[in-house]
Amino acid sequence: MKISTYLLAALSICCTTFTQAQEKQTEPVLDSTTLPQVLLKGTGIQSELKKTPAAVNLLDNTELNRSTPTLLTASFNRIPGVYTQEGALNTNRITIRGIGARAQYGTNRLKAYFNEIPITTGDGQTAINDIDLEAIESVEIIKGTNSSLYGSGLGGVLHLFAYEPGEERSFAKVSSNFGSYQMLKNTASVGYSDSKKSLFATYNHLQSEGYRENSDYDRKSFNFNGTLYSGENSAFSFIGNFTRLKAEIPSSISKTDFKENPEAAAYTWNAANGYESYDRFLMGVSYTQHFTENFKNTTSVFINSRDAYEPRPFDILKENSFSMGARTRFNYTTNLFSFPAEASLGGEYLNENYDGSKYENLYEDFPNQGSVRGSQIANFEQDRNYYNLFAQLNLQLFPKLKLVGGLNVNITDYALTDLYAEDNIDQTGDFQFETIWSPRIAALYELTSTKNLYINISKGFSTPTVDETLTPEGLINTSLKPEIGWNYELGFKGNWFKNFYTEIALYTIQINDLLVAERIAEDQYIGTNAGKTDHNGAEILLKYKWELSSKISLQPYASANFNFYKFDEFTDAGNDYSGNDLTGVPDKKINIGIDLMTESGFRFFSNALFVSEIPLNDANSLYSDSYHLINLKAAYDFAVFQDFKINLHGRR
């Protein structure tokens, strides 16, 4: 079935068996319009969404599954200020307020966690789609430079929270999703919970032939998580995820080739049969102890490993990384000078060993055989240590005024071992980025019981990735500095009447020591600190819940962001681009839709995304065309007999 690149038809059949005689229904995920009951988990100190003086958005399980079943990031474009692009199922880029737009083929400049376990590598890269949608209950996105709690992550923080079965519930579920280009996803899940434990596991296999040449995709993923309760004061949690991926890479083509044959892969990548493959394993355990009603601690330890192989036309890259670390946080509620206060104090440590080697690719000498590994051209190890201390204090200064203060201290160092002697250059040595202090101060004023105004001033940073420090010759650029940014924000959150919710945010972010990728050859880049950027913008979110009857509701929504991102000072290769629009991010994004929910089990979701043109080069001489995407999905849940349910859904 050949269809346009932005329309997709899919059909899913899901069968669920409930194995408990007297089942307690899972507590429903609260709709974002019911703000007084929406509590955030990822803000260090738990607080209500509307009373948090920062730009935070929550995507619950319903919103995450509103569109495609294959990509976790597909729903992120509903959030104002967040822009995601998918070049393929294995290639996505997430930018928050324009930060991360310089990344070439992935996501960096933000921090991601899965139940307090870092997904982001020690050098700042995030592969979020390794974790399947079935394993996720909700996602919280903290936008802007908020390094006071999480350290490196100039764009913001993504918190993924694992799916939990709920109270007194057990089930087994199998599902299959079919789509165009031979897309097939099979999933099996089981869950069990009672008063002392909650357990969940899911396995899925996703494969597709892709729209373009050389774009076959095959991913197997297994996730398990659980919580064991010991009385009312302590809990032990664990989580694990294993992913095996092999994905071919069609890479980029010229504008002419795109117009004439958009299904084509880049000639060199197709001839070399370029692809990436890896095994990745993440596991963590955490323990929460309530010492008193007002004092608790949560401590996590974790490991993360990745074994990767990537044949490319210009070389073959073999990578192996292993990281381990721990994170602890103490929370204490008290009165400070007679004012109600809550403090959070903690630290995070991560050690990551990265082993990378490069080889010649002799595909041109062996036609029609794909990539053939030749002589080694680079071999090095990098051992990176990441130390992060953080503190936050929430102070209710007056009944309607809350102050928030935070501070983070970060030290990142790395030891480099050069194992390649053929070039007669030895870069072995110990290196350290400068110690970075990241303060934050914020205030929230309660205009009325349903309306709040806040201000937020914060500092953030991001360290260079291994890819940015690595030259094509296998050398490390040890002179790169972290990017530093200051965020100034004014926002409003509140209900105008019972079911109409509004968020508005105005912000400006100034980035110094901007890290950019300088192109030196086809598909080859090196990182360099090249100047300053200004990120000015406005964001708006509107939600309304219209009860047509006791059994039917309509939920229209709209979100938009309007950006004014500029190079403040930027000179590259002797060219001055100061004053030009920031490359790689649109200046307008509008998202509108309406959802129909019925008690009978029928649901209908609609969404239209409008994106303005995007600057494609720093000179602003070339822009992409503006575009729009329309997604429609219908779903129906029904019971065949007691304890056996079927879900059917189709989308386009």
Backbone torsions as a table, in degrees:
resi	resn	phi	psi	omega
1	MET	NA	116.5	179.8
2	LYS	-99.6	124.0	179.8
3	ILE	-136.5	171.6	179.9
4	SER	-67.4	163.0	-173.7
5	THR	-69.2	-15.7	-177.4
6	TYR	-112.5	8.1	174.2
7	LEU	-118.8	134.7	-177.1
8	LEU	-140.0	130.8	175.3
9	ALA	-104.8	135.2	-179.0
10	ALA	-144.0	151.9	177.0
11	LEU	-132.5	133.8	179.4
12	SER	-127.5	139.8	173.0
13	ILE	-121.4	125.3	-176.6
14	CYS	-129.2	125.2	178.5
15	CYS	-114.9	131.8	-178.7
16	THR	-126.1	131.2	177.2
17	THR	-114.2	128.5	176.5
18	PHE	-102.3	126.5	-170.8
19	THR	-106.3	10.5	-179.8
20	GLN	-108.8	134.2	-174.0
21	ALA	-64.9	-46.6	178.4
22	GLN	-116.3	92.4	-174.4
23	GLU	-87.3	134.9	167.9
24	LYS	-89.8	126.4	179.7
25	GLN	-66.4	142.4	176.0
26	THR	-62.0	139.6	176.9
27	GLU	-60.3	125.7	-175.7
28	PRO	-62.9	146.4	174.5
29	VAL	-66.8	129.3	-175.4
30	LEU	-73.8	137.2	177.2
31	ASP	-73.4	146.2	-175.1
32	SER	-64.6	-17.4	178.8
33	THR	-73.2	-21.8	178.9
34	THR	-88.5	64.9	-167.3
35	LEU	-60.9	-38.2	-177.6
36	PRO	-56.8	-19.3	-177.1
37	GLN	-104.3	0.0	-177.4
38	VAL	-89.0	110.4	-179.9
39	LEU	-106.0	136.7	178.0
40	LEU	-93.4	139.2	-179.6
41	LYS	-98.2	-25.5	-167.7
42	GLY	-99.1	18.5	-176.8
43	THR	-101.7	17.8	179.1
44	GLY	82.1	-61.1	173.7
45	ILE	-110.6	119.5	-174.7
46	GLN	-62.2	134.0	-179.5
47	SER	-151.3	164.3	176.3
48	GLU	-71.0	147.4	-178.7
49	LEU	-57.0	-46.4	-175.0
50	LYS	-72.8	-13.3	-178.5
51	LYS	-110.3	20.6	177.4
52	THR	-101.8	117.8	-177.1
53	PRO	-80.8	61.4	178.0
54	ALA	-161.3	162.7	178.5
55	ALA	-84.6	99.9	-177.8
56	VAL	-127.9	135.3	177.0
57	ASN	-126.7	144.5	-178.5
58	LEU	-115.6	129.9	171.7
59	LEU	-113.4	113.5	179.4
60	ASP	-85.1	-177.9	-174.5
61	ASN	-62.1	-37.3	178.6
62	THR	-63.7	-43.8	-179.3
63	GLU	-68.2	-36.9	179.5
64	LEU	-66.0	-30.9	-178.5
65	ASN	-99.4	13.8	-177.9
66	ARG	-69.1	-28.8	-176.1
67	SER	-117.5	-118.0	-173.3
68	THR	-73.8	144.6	175.5
69	PRO	-85.7	1.1	-172.4
70	THR	-101.8	-23.6	-172.9
71	LEU	-127.6	123.5	174.9
72	LEU	-63.4	-36.9	-174.4
73	THR	-75.8	-7.5	-174.6
74	ALA	-61.5	-29.2	-178.2
75	SER	-86.4	-8.7	-173.2
76	PHE	-68.0	-26.7	-179.7
77	ASN	-68.4	-9.5	172.7
78	ARG	-71.6	-17.6	-176.1
79	ILE	-89.3	125.5	177.3
80	PRO	-65.1	136.5	-179.1
81	GLY	91.0	-9.6	179.3
82	VAL	-112.2	130.8	-179.7
83	TYR	-132.5	124.0	179.5
84	THR	-118.1	144.7	176.6
85	GLN	-129.7	138.1	177.8
86	GLU	-119.6	109.4	174.0
87	GLY	-76.1	-29.7	177.1
88	ALA	-162.9	177.0	-179.6
89	LEU	-61.5	-28.0	-178.8
90	ASN	-97.3	-0.5	-176.1
91	THR	-128.3	111.5	175.9
92	ASN	-139.4	152.8	177.9
93	ARG	-131.3	126.2	178.3
94	ILE	-109.3	123.7	173.7
95	THR	-117.5	140.1	177.5
96	ILE	-121.4	116.2	-178.4
97	ARG	54.2	38.8	176.7
98	GLY	81.8	-5.7	-178.5
99	ILE	-88.7	127.7	-173.6
100	GLY	104.0	-3.4	-178.3
101	ALA	-68.5	-18.6	-179.9
102	ARG	-83.6	-9.3	177.7
103	ALA	-63.3	137.5	-174.4
104	GLN	-81.2	-52.5	-171.2
105	TYR	-135.3	26.8	-179.2
106	GLY	-171.3	-161.6	-176.5
107	THR	-115.8	127.2	170.4
108	ASN	-143.2	-176.3	-180.0
109	ARG	69.8	16.8	170.7
110	LEU	-142.3	166.3	-178.8
111	LYS	-115.3	137.7	-179.4
112	ALA	-129.0	139.3	178.9
113	TYR	-129.1	148.9	173.0
114	PHE	-122.9	101.7	-175.3
115	ASN	52.0	53.2	177.3
116	GLU	73.6	0.8	179.3
117	ILE	-100.9	124.1	-178.8
118	PRO	-64.3	129.7	170.1
119	ILE	-90.2	-33.8	-178.9
120	THR	-65.6	136.3	179.4
121	THR	-72.2	170.0	-178.3
122	GLY	-61.8	-23.5	179.7
123	ASP	-99.9	8.7	169.0
124	GLY	97.1	14.5	179.3
125	GLN	-100.6	143.8	-173.8
126	THR	-130.7	123.9	173.8
127	ALA	-112.7	85.9	-169.7
128	ILE	-78.8	-25.7	-177.5
129	ASN	-78.5	1.9	170.6
130	ASP	-65.6	-25.3	-178.8
131	ILE	-96.1	123.6	-172.6
132	ASP	-76.8	153.9	179.4
133	LEU	-56.7	-36.1	-177.3
134	GLU	-62.0	-22.4	-176.9
135	ALA	-89.3	-3.5	-171.3
136	ILE	-109.8	131.1	173.9
137	GLU	-90.6	-42.8	-178.8
138	SER	-160.2	164.3	177.2
139	VAL	-133.6	131.9	173.0
140	GLU	-111.9	132.1	-178.5
141	ILE	-117.4	115.0	175.5
142	ILE	-98.0	117.1	-172.7
143	LYS	-95.9	139.5	174.4
144	GLY	100.0	178.6	-173.4
145	THR	-80.0	90.0	-179.9
146	ASN	-120.0	58.4	-177.9
147	SER	-75.1	-4.9	-176.3
148	SER	-63.5	-24.9	178.6
149	LEU	-107.4	-27.6	-168.8
150	TYR	-125.6	0.8	177.0
151	GLY	73.8	-141.6	-173.2
152	SER	-55.1	128.7	-179.2
153	GLY	152.3	75.1	-172.0
154	LEU	-63.2	-34.7	-176.0
155	GLY	-79.6	-30.6	-178.3
156	GLY	149.5	-164.0	-174.7
157	VAL	-132.9	135.1	173.0
158	LEU	-108.9	124.8	176.4
159	HIS	-112.5	116.2	174.4
160	LEU	-99.7	131.4	178.9
161	PHE	-116.8	130.2	-172.6
162	ALA	-68.7	148.2	177.2
163	TYR	-65.8	137.6	176.8
164	GLU	-126.7	140.1	-175.0
165	PRO	-63.7	-26.5	-174.1
166	GLY	99.7	-172.1	-174.7
167	GLU	-85.3	139.0	172.0
168	GLU	47.5	57.4	-173.7
169	ARG	-143.9	142.7	172.0
170	SER	-141.8	145.2	-176.9
171	PHE	-160.5	163.2	170.0
172	ALA	-135.4	142.1	-175.1
173	LYS	-143.9	138.2	171.2
174	VAL	-128.1	146.3	179.7
175	SER	-150.0	154.8	175.2
176	SER	-136.4	136.4	175.9
177	ASN	-121.5	133.7	179.3
178	PHE	-120.4	144.8	178.4
179	GLY	-151.6	-177.3	180.0
180	SER	-68.3	163.4	-178.9
181	TYR	58.2	38.4	175.1
182	GLN	60.8	30.8	176.9
183	MET	-71.5	131.0	178.3
184	LEU	-144.1	128.4	176.2
185	LYS	-130.5	120.5	176.6
186	ASN	-112.1	136.0	-175.6
187	THR	-136.9	140.9	172.6
188	ALA	-132.4	131.6	-177.1
189	SER	-136.9	148.1	173.9
190	VAL	-137.8	149.9	178.3
191	GLY	-151.3	152.4	178.3
192	TYR	-152.0	140.7	175.6
193	SER	-152.9	146.7	170.5
194	ASP	-145.6	-163.9	-174.1
195	SER	-69.2	-15.1	-175.5
196	LYS	-113.2	-12.2	-176.4
197	LYS	-158.4	158.1	175.7
198	SER	-141.8	122.8	-174.0
199	LEU	-131.4	142.1	179.7
200	PHE	-151.2	141.6	176.1
201	ALA	-146.4	144.4	178.5
202	THR	-146.7	141.8	175.8
203	TYR	-125.2	137.6	176.6
204	ASN	-142.9	152.2	178.0
205	HIS	-130.7	116.9	-177.8
206	LEU	-117.6	128.5	178.2
207	GLN	-142.7	150.8	-179.4
208	SER	-158.7	147.7	174.7
209	GLU	-84.6	-15.1	177.1
210	GLY	79.6	160.6	-179.9
211	TYR	-78.3	-32.1	-174.7
212	ARG	-104.9	167.4	172.6
213	GLU	-62.4	152.4	176.3
214	ASN	52.6	50.2	-179.8
215	SER	-138.1	28.1	174.4
216	ASP	-61.4	144.0	-175.9
217	TYR	-135.9	134.9	178.1
218	ASP	-146.3	117.6	-179.6
219	ARG	-133.5	130.2	172.5
220	LYS	-115.8	134.2	-175.0
221	SER	-141.5	136.9	177.2
222	PHE	-129.0	129.9	-178.8
223	ASN	-131.2	139.6	175.2
224	PHE	-141.3	144.8	176.9
225	ASN	-156.3	158.6	-179.5
226	GLY	-169.5	164.6	177.1
227	THR	-136.2	132.3	176.5
228	LEU	-113.9	125.1	-176.4
229	TYR	-100.0	134.6	176.9
230	SER	-117.3	90.0	-175.6
231	GLY	71.5	-155.5	-177.9
232	GLU	-96.4	-7.7	-170.1
233	ASN	-110.6	-5.1	-177.3
234	SER	-148.4	154.1	178.9
235	ALA	-151.1	142.3	177.6
236	PHE	-115.5	124.7	-177.8
237	SER	-121.9	151.8	176.6
238	PHE	-143.0	155.9	179.6
239	ILE	-153.9	144.4	178.4
240	GLY	-148.8	148.5	178.6
241	ASN	-146.9	129.2	175.2
242	PHE	-122.9	132.0	-179.6
243	THR	-131.1	132.1	171.7
244	ARG	-120.1	122.1	-173.5
245	LEU	-130.5	139.2	164.1
246	LYS	-136.6	120.1	-176.2
247	ALA	-137.5	122.7	175.9
248	GLU	-71.9	155.4	-174.2
249	ILE	-121.3	113.0	177.3
250	PRO	-79.7	-21.1	179.4
251	SER	61.3	-168.8	-172.2
252	SER	-94.7	152.3	178.0
253	ILE	-128.1	167.6	-178.3
254	SER	-72.6	164.3	179.0
255	LYS	-61.5	-39.7	178.8
256	THR	-63.1	-46.8	178.9
257	ASP	-62.9	-37.1	179.6
258	PHE	-63.0	-40.7	-179.7
259	LYS	-70.8	-36.8	-175.7
260	GLU	-84.5	-37.0	-176.7
261	ASN	-151.6	78.3	-176.1
262	PRO	-65.9	-16.1	179.3
263	GLU	-80.5	-9.5	-176.2
264	ALA	-74.2	149.5	170.2
265	ALA	-93.6	162.3	172.9
266	ALA	-58.1	137.7	-173.0
267	TYR	-56.4	-46.9	-175.9
268	THR	-67.1	-38.9	179.9
269	TRP	-69.5	-35.1	178.2
270	ASN	-69.5	-41.5	179.8
271	ALA	-66.0	-36.3	-179.9
272	ALA	-85.5	-4.3	-173.9
273	ASN	48.8	52.1	-177.1
274	GLY	-65.4	141.3	-180.0
275	TYR	-158.3	170.5	169.1
276	GLU	-125.8	143.2	176.1
277	SER	-143.2	145.0	176.8
278	TYR	-162.2	156.8	166.7
279	ASP	-109.8	129.8	179.9
280	ARG	-130.3	135.9	-179.5
281	PHE	-132.2	130.1	177.5
282	LEU	-129.2	134.5	178.0
283	MET	-149.6	142.0	177.8
284	GLY	-151.8	153.6	174.3
285	VAL	-130.0	147.8	179.2
286	SER	-142.2	154.4	-178.4
287	TYR	-134.2	128.5	177.9
288	THR	-114.7	129.3	-178.7
289	GLN	-129.0	123.2	172.8
290	HIS	-92.8	103.1	-179.9
291	PHE	-70.6	-41.6	173.3
292	THR	-140.2	-179.2	178.1
293	GLU	-62.5	-26.5	-174.7
294	ASN	-108.2	-0.1	-172.0
295	PHE	-137.8	123.6	179.6
296	LYS	-144.7	163.2	177.8
297	ASN	-138.5	140.8	171.7
298	THR	-125.6	124.0	-179.1
299	THR	-126.0	133.1	-179.6
300	SER	-126.5	144.6	170.0
301	VAL	-127.0	149.5	-170.8
302	PHE	-155.7	159.1	171.9
303	ILE	-133.7	154.5	-179.3
304	ASN	-150.0	122.6	-179.1
305	SER	-129.8	151.1	179.5
306	ARG	-148.5	126.9	177.8
307	ASP	-119.4	111.8	-168.6
308	ALA	-127.9	152.4	178.1
309	TYR	-141.9	126.0	-174.7
310	GLU	-138.4	98.5	173.5
311	PRO	-76.0	127.2	178.8
312	ARG	-129.2	158.1	-176.2
313	PRO	-58.7	-33.7	-175.3
314	PHE	-90.4	-16.0	174.9
315	ASP	-173.6	178.5	173.5
316	ILE	-121.3	123.6	-176.1
317	LEU	-105.9	126.9	174.8
318	LYS	-117.0	125.3	-175.9
319	GLU	-129.1	145.7	172.3
320	ASN	-142.5	126.8	178.9
321	SER	-133.4	145.4	176.8
322	PHE	-141.7	127.9	179.3
323	SER	-130.4	151.6	175.2
324	MET	-146.3	152.1	-177.0
325	GLY	-172.0	-174.3	-178.9
326	ALA	-150.6	151.8	177.0
327	ARG	-139.8	133.2	178.1
328	THR	-134.2	146.0	-179.7
329	ARG	-144.7	127.9	175.0
330	PHE	-105.1	134.1	176.2
331	ASN	-121.2	134.3	-176.9
332	TYR	-139.0	128.9	178.5
333	THR	-107.9	129.7	-176.0
334	THR	-157.1	-172.1	170.7
335	ASN	-112.8	128.3	179.3
336	LEU	-113.3	112.8	-175.1
337	PHE	53.7	41.8	178.5
338	SER	72.9	2.5	178.0
339	PHE	-98.5	134.6	176.3
340	PRO	-59.0	132.9	-175.8
341	ALA	-144.9	151.9	172.9
342	GLU	-138.0	130.3	-176.6
343	ALA	-118.0	147.0	175.1
344	SER	-130.3	129.8	-177.7
345	LEU	-138.1	133.7	-178.9
346	GLY	-169.9	-170.8	-179.4
347	GLY	-156.1	159.8	178.4
348	GLU	-139.6	136.0	177.4
349	TYR	-129.2	137.3	178.1
350	LEU	-139.1	129.4	172.3
351	ASN	-117.2	127.3	-178.8
352	GLU	-130.1	127.4	175.3
353	ASN	-105.2	122.4	-178.5
354	TYR	-116.5	128.0	179.4
355	ASP	-122.1	115.8	-177.7
356	GLY	-127.5	139.5	176.3
357	SER	-141.1	149.2	-179.5
358	LYS	-122.8	147.3	-180.0
359	TYR	-134.1	155.6	173.3
360	GLU	-64.5	146.6	173.6
361	ASN	-109.1	114.8	-173.8
362	LEU	-100.0	30.2	-176.0
363	TYR	-61.4	-29.5	179.9
364	GLU	-70.2	-26.2	178.9
365	ASP	-83.0	-13.2	-178.7
366	PHE	-130.7	77.2	-176.0
367	PRO	-57.7	143.8	175.3
368	ASN	65.1	16.5	177.6
369	GLN	-112.5	0.4	-176.9
370	GLY	74.4	-156.9	-176.9
371	SER	-73.4	138.0	177.0
372	VAL	-129.0	122.6	-174.8
373	ARG	-76.3	131.8	178.5
374	GLY	-110.6	-144.2	-175.5
375	SER	-72.0	152.1	177.4
376	GLN	-73.0	137.9	-179.8
377	ILE	-121.3	-7.6	177.1
378	ALA	-163.1	149.0	179.2
379	ASN	-159.8	119.2	-178.7
380	PHE	-153.0	161.5	174.2
381	GLU	-124.7	145.7	174.6
382	GLN	-133.0	124.7	179.7
383	ASP	-111.3	109.1	-172.8
384	ARG	-109.5	135.9	176.5
385	ASN	-117.7	135.4	-175.0
386	TYR	-128.0	114.0	-179.7
387	TYR	-113.6	129.9	-173.5
388	ASN	-139.6	117.2	174.6
389	LEU	-113.9	136.5	-175.4
390	PHE	-142.3	154.8	177.8
391	ALA	-149.6	145.8	176.7
392	GLN	-144.1	142.2	177.9
393	LEU	-131.4	123.8	173.3
394	ASN	-104.4	123.8	-175.5
395	LEU	-126.6	119.4	177.0
396	GLN	-85.4	87.9	-171.5
397	LEU	-69.4	-41.6	175.1
398	PHE	-135.9	166.0	-178.9
399	PRO	-53.9	-29.5	-178.0
400	LYS	-111.2	2.9	-176.7
401	LEU	-126.5	121.3	176.2
402	LYS	-116.8	132.9	176.1
403	LEU	-108.7	142.7	178.3
404	VAL	-129.5	128.7	175.4
405	GLY	-126.4	143.4	-180.0
406	GLY	-147.0	156.7	178.7
407	LEU	-150.6	137.3	177.2
408	ASN	-129.3	139.7	174.1
409	VAL	-121.8	125.2	-176.3
410	ASN	-126.9	134.9	172.5
411	ILE	-127.3	124.1	177.4
412	THR	-124.8	123.6	176.4
413	ASP	-133.0	162.1	177.8
414	TYR	-149.7	145.9	175.8
415	ALA	-107.7	128.6	-177.6
416	LEU	-108.9	130.1	176.4
417	THR	-119.3	114.3	-179.6
418	ASP	-90.7	111.1	-175.9
419	LEU	-99.3	1.8	-177.1
420	TYR	-105.6	113.4	-174.1
421	ALA	-98.1	-8.0	-173.2
422	GLU	-66.0	-27.5	-176.7
423	ASP	-89.5	0.0	178.8
424	ASN	60.0	23.2	176.1
425	ILE	-120.9	123.1	-179.6
426	ASP	-113.8	112.0	-179.2
427	GLN	-99.9	10.8	-178.5
428	THR	-55.5	134.4	178.8
429	GLY	169.2	173.9	177.5
430	ASP	-107.1	134.7	-176.7
431	PHE	-134.8	153.0	-178.8
432	GLN	-146.1	133.5	170.8
433	PHE	-75.3	156.8	-179.9
434	GLU	-64.1	148.1	176.2
435	THR	-62.8	131.5	-175.6
436	ILE	-115.8	125.5	175.4
437	TRP	-102.1	126.0	-176.3
438	SER	-123.4	98.2	178.2
439	PRO	-87.5	162.9	174.0
440	ARG	-148.7	138.2	172.8
441	ILE	-137.6	136.3	-177.1
442	ALA	-147.6	158.4	178.0
443	ALA	-144.9	143.9	176.8
444	LEU	-127.8	129.3	179.8
445	TYR	-117.2	128.5	-178.8
446	GLU	-86.0	102.1	179.6
447	LEU	-66.3	-47.2	173.4
448	THR	-140.3	-176.2	-179.9
449	SER	-67.3	-15.9	-177.7
450	THR	-121.4	2.2	-176.2
451	LYS	-132.1	134.1	-177.3
452	ASN	-135.1	142.3	176.9
453	LEU	-117.9	136.9	-178.3
454	TYR	-138.8	157.6	170.2
455	ILE	-127.7	150.9	-176.6
456	ASN	-148.3	124.4	175.4
457	ILE	-123.7	124.6	-175.4
458	SER	-151.0	158.5	178.4
459	LYS	-116.3	145.5	177.9
460	GLY	-142.9	170.4	-179.7
461	PHE	-155.5	161.7	172.6
462	SER	-143.5	133.9	177.9
463	THR	-87.0	156.2	178.3
464	PRO	-63.9	144.5	176.1
465	THR	-80.8	165.7	176.1
466	VAL	-59.7	-41.6	179.8
467	ASP	-59.4	-37.8	-179.0
468	GLU	-73.1	-30.1	179.7
469	THR	-84.2	-17.6	-173.7
470	LEU	-90.5	125.1	175.8
471	THR	-88.2	161.7	179.4
472	PRO	-58.9	-23.6	179.5
473	GLU	-82.5	-0.6	-179.5
474	GLY	89.9	5.7	178.5
475	LEU	-87.2	160.0	-179.9
476	ILE	-108.9	129.1	175.6
477	ASN	-84.5	98.2	-175.5
478	THR	-85.0	0.6	-178.1
479	SER	-93.9	-5.0	-179.5
480	LEU	-65.2	145.0	179.2
481	LYS	-114.6	154.6	175.6
482	PRO	-64.8	151.3	169.6
483	GLU	-76.4	142.6	178.8
484	ILE	-125.3	137.8	-179.9
485	GLY	-142.4	147.5	174.0
486	TRP	-116.0	134.1	-178.5
487	ASN	-115.2	128.6	176.1
488	TYR	-123.0	123.9	-168.9
489	GLU	-141.0	140.5	174.1
490	LEU	-127.1	130.2	-174.8
491	GLY	-144.7	163.9	178.3
492	PHE	-134.1	138.6	174.7
493	LYS	-137.5	131.8	177.0
494	GLY	170.3	167.4	175.5
495	ASN	-98.3	134.5	176.2
496	TRP	-86.2	-34.1	166.3
497	PHE	-149.9	-171.5	-163.3
498	LYS	-46.6	-49.7	-170.2
499	ASN	-117.4	15.5	-178.3
500	PHE	-115.2	114.2	-174.6
501	TYR	-114.1	142.0	-177.5
502	THR	-134.9	139.7	168.1
503	GLU	-127.7	134.6	175.6
504	ILE	-134.5	134.3	177.9
505	ALA	-137.6	132.6	172.6
506	LEU	-117.1	132.6	-174.5
507	TYR	-147.8	160.3	169.4
508	THR	-141.5	135.2	179.2
509	ILE	-129.0	130.3	176.2
510	GLN	-111.3	122.5	-177.9
511	ILE	-108.3	129.1	175.5
512	ASN	-111.1	156.7	-178.9
513	ASP	55.4	45.6	-178.6
514	LEU	-54.0	128.4	176.0
515	LEU	-91.2	121.0	179.7
516	VAL	-124.6	156.9	177.2
517	ALA	-97.0	114.9	178.4
518	GLU	-92.6	120.9	-178.1
519	ARG	-76.4	127.1	179.4
520	ILE	-116.9	-13.9	177.1
521	ALA	-166.6	176.3	-178.5
522	GLU	-60.2	121.6	178.9
523	ASP	62.4	19.5	-179.9
524	GLN	-126.4	132.2	-175.4
525	TYR	-139.6	156.5	169.8
526	ILE	-130.3	151.5	-178.8
527	GLY	-87.6	149.9	176.9
528	THR	-154.0	145.8	172.4
529	ASN	-81.3	116.7	-167.6
530	ALA	-126.7	8.8	176.3
531	GLY	148.8	-150.0	-175.6
532	LYS	-132.0	151.4	175.0
533	THR	-133.6	151.0	173.8
534	ASP	-112.5	128.5	179.3
535	HIS	-117.4	100.0	178.0
536	ASN	-113.2	136.9	-176.7
537	GLY	-163.9	168.6	176.4
538	ALA	-133.8	137.8	-179.1
539	GLU	-128.9	145.2	178.6
540	ILE	-143.0	140.7	178.0
541	LEU	-135.2	129.7	179.9
542	LEU	-128.0	133.5	176.9
543	LYS	-138.1	140.5	178.7
544	TYR	-140.8	139.9	177.3
545	LYS	-119.1	116.3	-175.2
546	TRP	-111.5	111.1	179.3
547	GLU	-83.8	100.1	177.8
548	LEU	-69.3	-34.8	176.1
549	SER	-158.7	-176.3	179.2
550	SER	-69.1	-13.6	-175.7
551	LYS	-117.3	-8.2	-175.6
552	ILE	-134.7	134.7	176.5
553	SER	-137.9	148.6	172.5
554	LEU	-112.2	138.5	-178.4
555	GLN	-129.8	83.5	174.8
556	PRO	-75.4	152.8	179.6
557	TYR	-152.5	161.2	176.1
558	ALA	-154.6	144.2	173.8
559	SER	-142.8	151.0	-179.4
560	ALA	-156.9	150.3	169.2
561	ASN	-136.9	142.8	-179.7
562	PHE	-125.0	116.7	-170.1
563	ASN	-112.0	149.9	173.5
564	PHE	-134.9	74.1	-175.8
565	TYR	-96.7	125.1	-175.5
566	LYS	-133.5	151.6	165.7
567	PHE	-76.8	117.0	177.3
568	ASP	-76.6	-55.1	173.9
569	GLU	-135.7	118.6	-177.2
570	PHE	-155.6	113.2	175.6
571	THR	-124.4	127.6	-177.7
572	ASP	-137.3	125.6	178.9
573	ALA	53.7	38.2	177.7
574	GLY	82.7	-1.7	179.2
575	ASN	-101.7	133.3	-179.4
576	ASP	-97.0	114.0	-179.6
577	TYR	-107.2	14.5	-179.1
578	SER	-57.4	134.4	-179.4
579	GLY	90.7	-11.1	179.6
580	ASN	-77.9	161.0	175.7
581	ASP	-67.4	144.6	177.4
582	LEU	-64.9	134.7	-176.7
583	THR	-75.6	143.2	167.5
584	GLY	89.0	8.0	-178.7
585	VAL	-142.6	138.2	-179.5
586	PRO	-75.7	155.3	177.6
587	ASP	-90.9	-8.2	175.8
588	LYS	-143.7	138.2	173.6
589	LYS	-143.7	124.5	-178.1
590	ILE	-126.2	134.9	-177.3
591	ASN	-132.3	122.3	179.0
592	ILE	-132.8	154.5	179.0
593	GLY	-174.9	174.9	177.0
594	ILE	-148.5	137.6	-179.7
595	ASP	-116.8	140.1	176.3
596	LEU	-112.8	123.9	-178.8
597	MET	-122.5	133.1	178.8
598	THR	-128.3	154.0	179.0
599	GLU	-73.2	-21.1	-178.7
600	SER	-72.3	-12.9	179.7
601	GLY	111.2	-8.0	178.9
602	PHE	-88.0	135.5	178.3
603	ARG	-137.6	145.5	178.0
604	PHE	-134.7	129.6	-178.2
605	PHE	-121.0	135.5	175.9
606	SER	-134.2	146.7	-177.3
607	ASN	-154.2	137.2	174.9
608	ALA	-129.2	125.0	-179.4
609	LEU	-112.5	127.2	178.5
610	PHE	-117.7	125.4	-177.3
611	VAL	-125.9	130.8	-179.5
612	SER	-76.7	175.0	179.3
613	GLU	-63.1	154.3	-173.8
614	ILE	-124.4	129.6	175.4
615	PRO	-63.7	130.8	-177.2
616	LEU	-101.9	-12.8	175.1
617	ASN	-143.0	162.6	-174.7
618	ASP	-67.9	-24.3	179.1
619	ALA	-78.1	-7.9	-177.6
620	ASN	59.6	29.4	177.9
621	SER	-91.1	-7.9	-178.5
622	LEU	-141.6	129.1	179.2
623	TYR	-126.1	148.4	170.4
624	SER	-76.7	159.7	175.3
625	ASP	-73.5	149.1	171.0
626	SER	-66.0	157.3	-178.4
627	TYR	-150.6	168.5	174.9
628	HIS	-141.2	149.2	177.4
629	LEU	-125.4	138.3	177.5
630	ILE	-122.3	126.5	179.0
631	ASN	-121.3	131.3	176.6
632	LEU	-127.4	137.2	180.0
633	LYS	-144.3	134.8	174.6
634	ALA	-122.0	139.3	-178.4
635	ALA	-139.5	148.5	179.0
636	TYR	-142.4	126.2	176.8
637	ASP	-108.5	133.8	176.3
638	PHE	-151.0	154.8	-179.6
639	ALA	-97.6	125.2	176.0
640	VAL	-74.7	-46.5	172.0
641	PHE	-155.7	179.6	-174.1
642	GLN	-57.1	131.1	177.8
643	ASP	68.1	18.1	175.3
644	PHE	-137.8	116.8	-175.4
645	LYS	-122.6	151.8	176.9
646	ILE	-126.9	138.0	174.7
647	ASN	-119.0	126.8	174.7
648	LEU	-116.1	135.4	173.3
649	HIS	-148.9	148.8	176.9
650	GLY	-137.4	149.8	-179.0
651	ARG	-145.1	161.4	179.3
652	ARG	-148.2	NA	NA
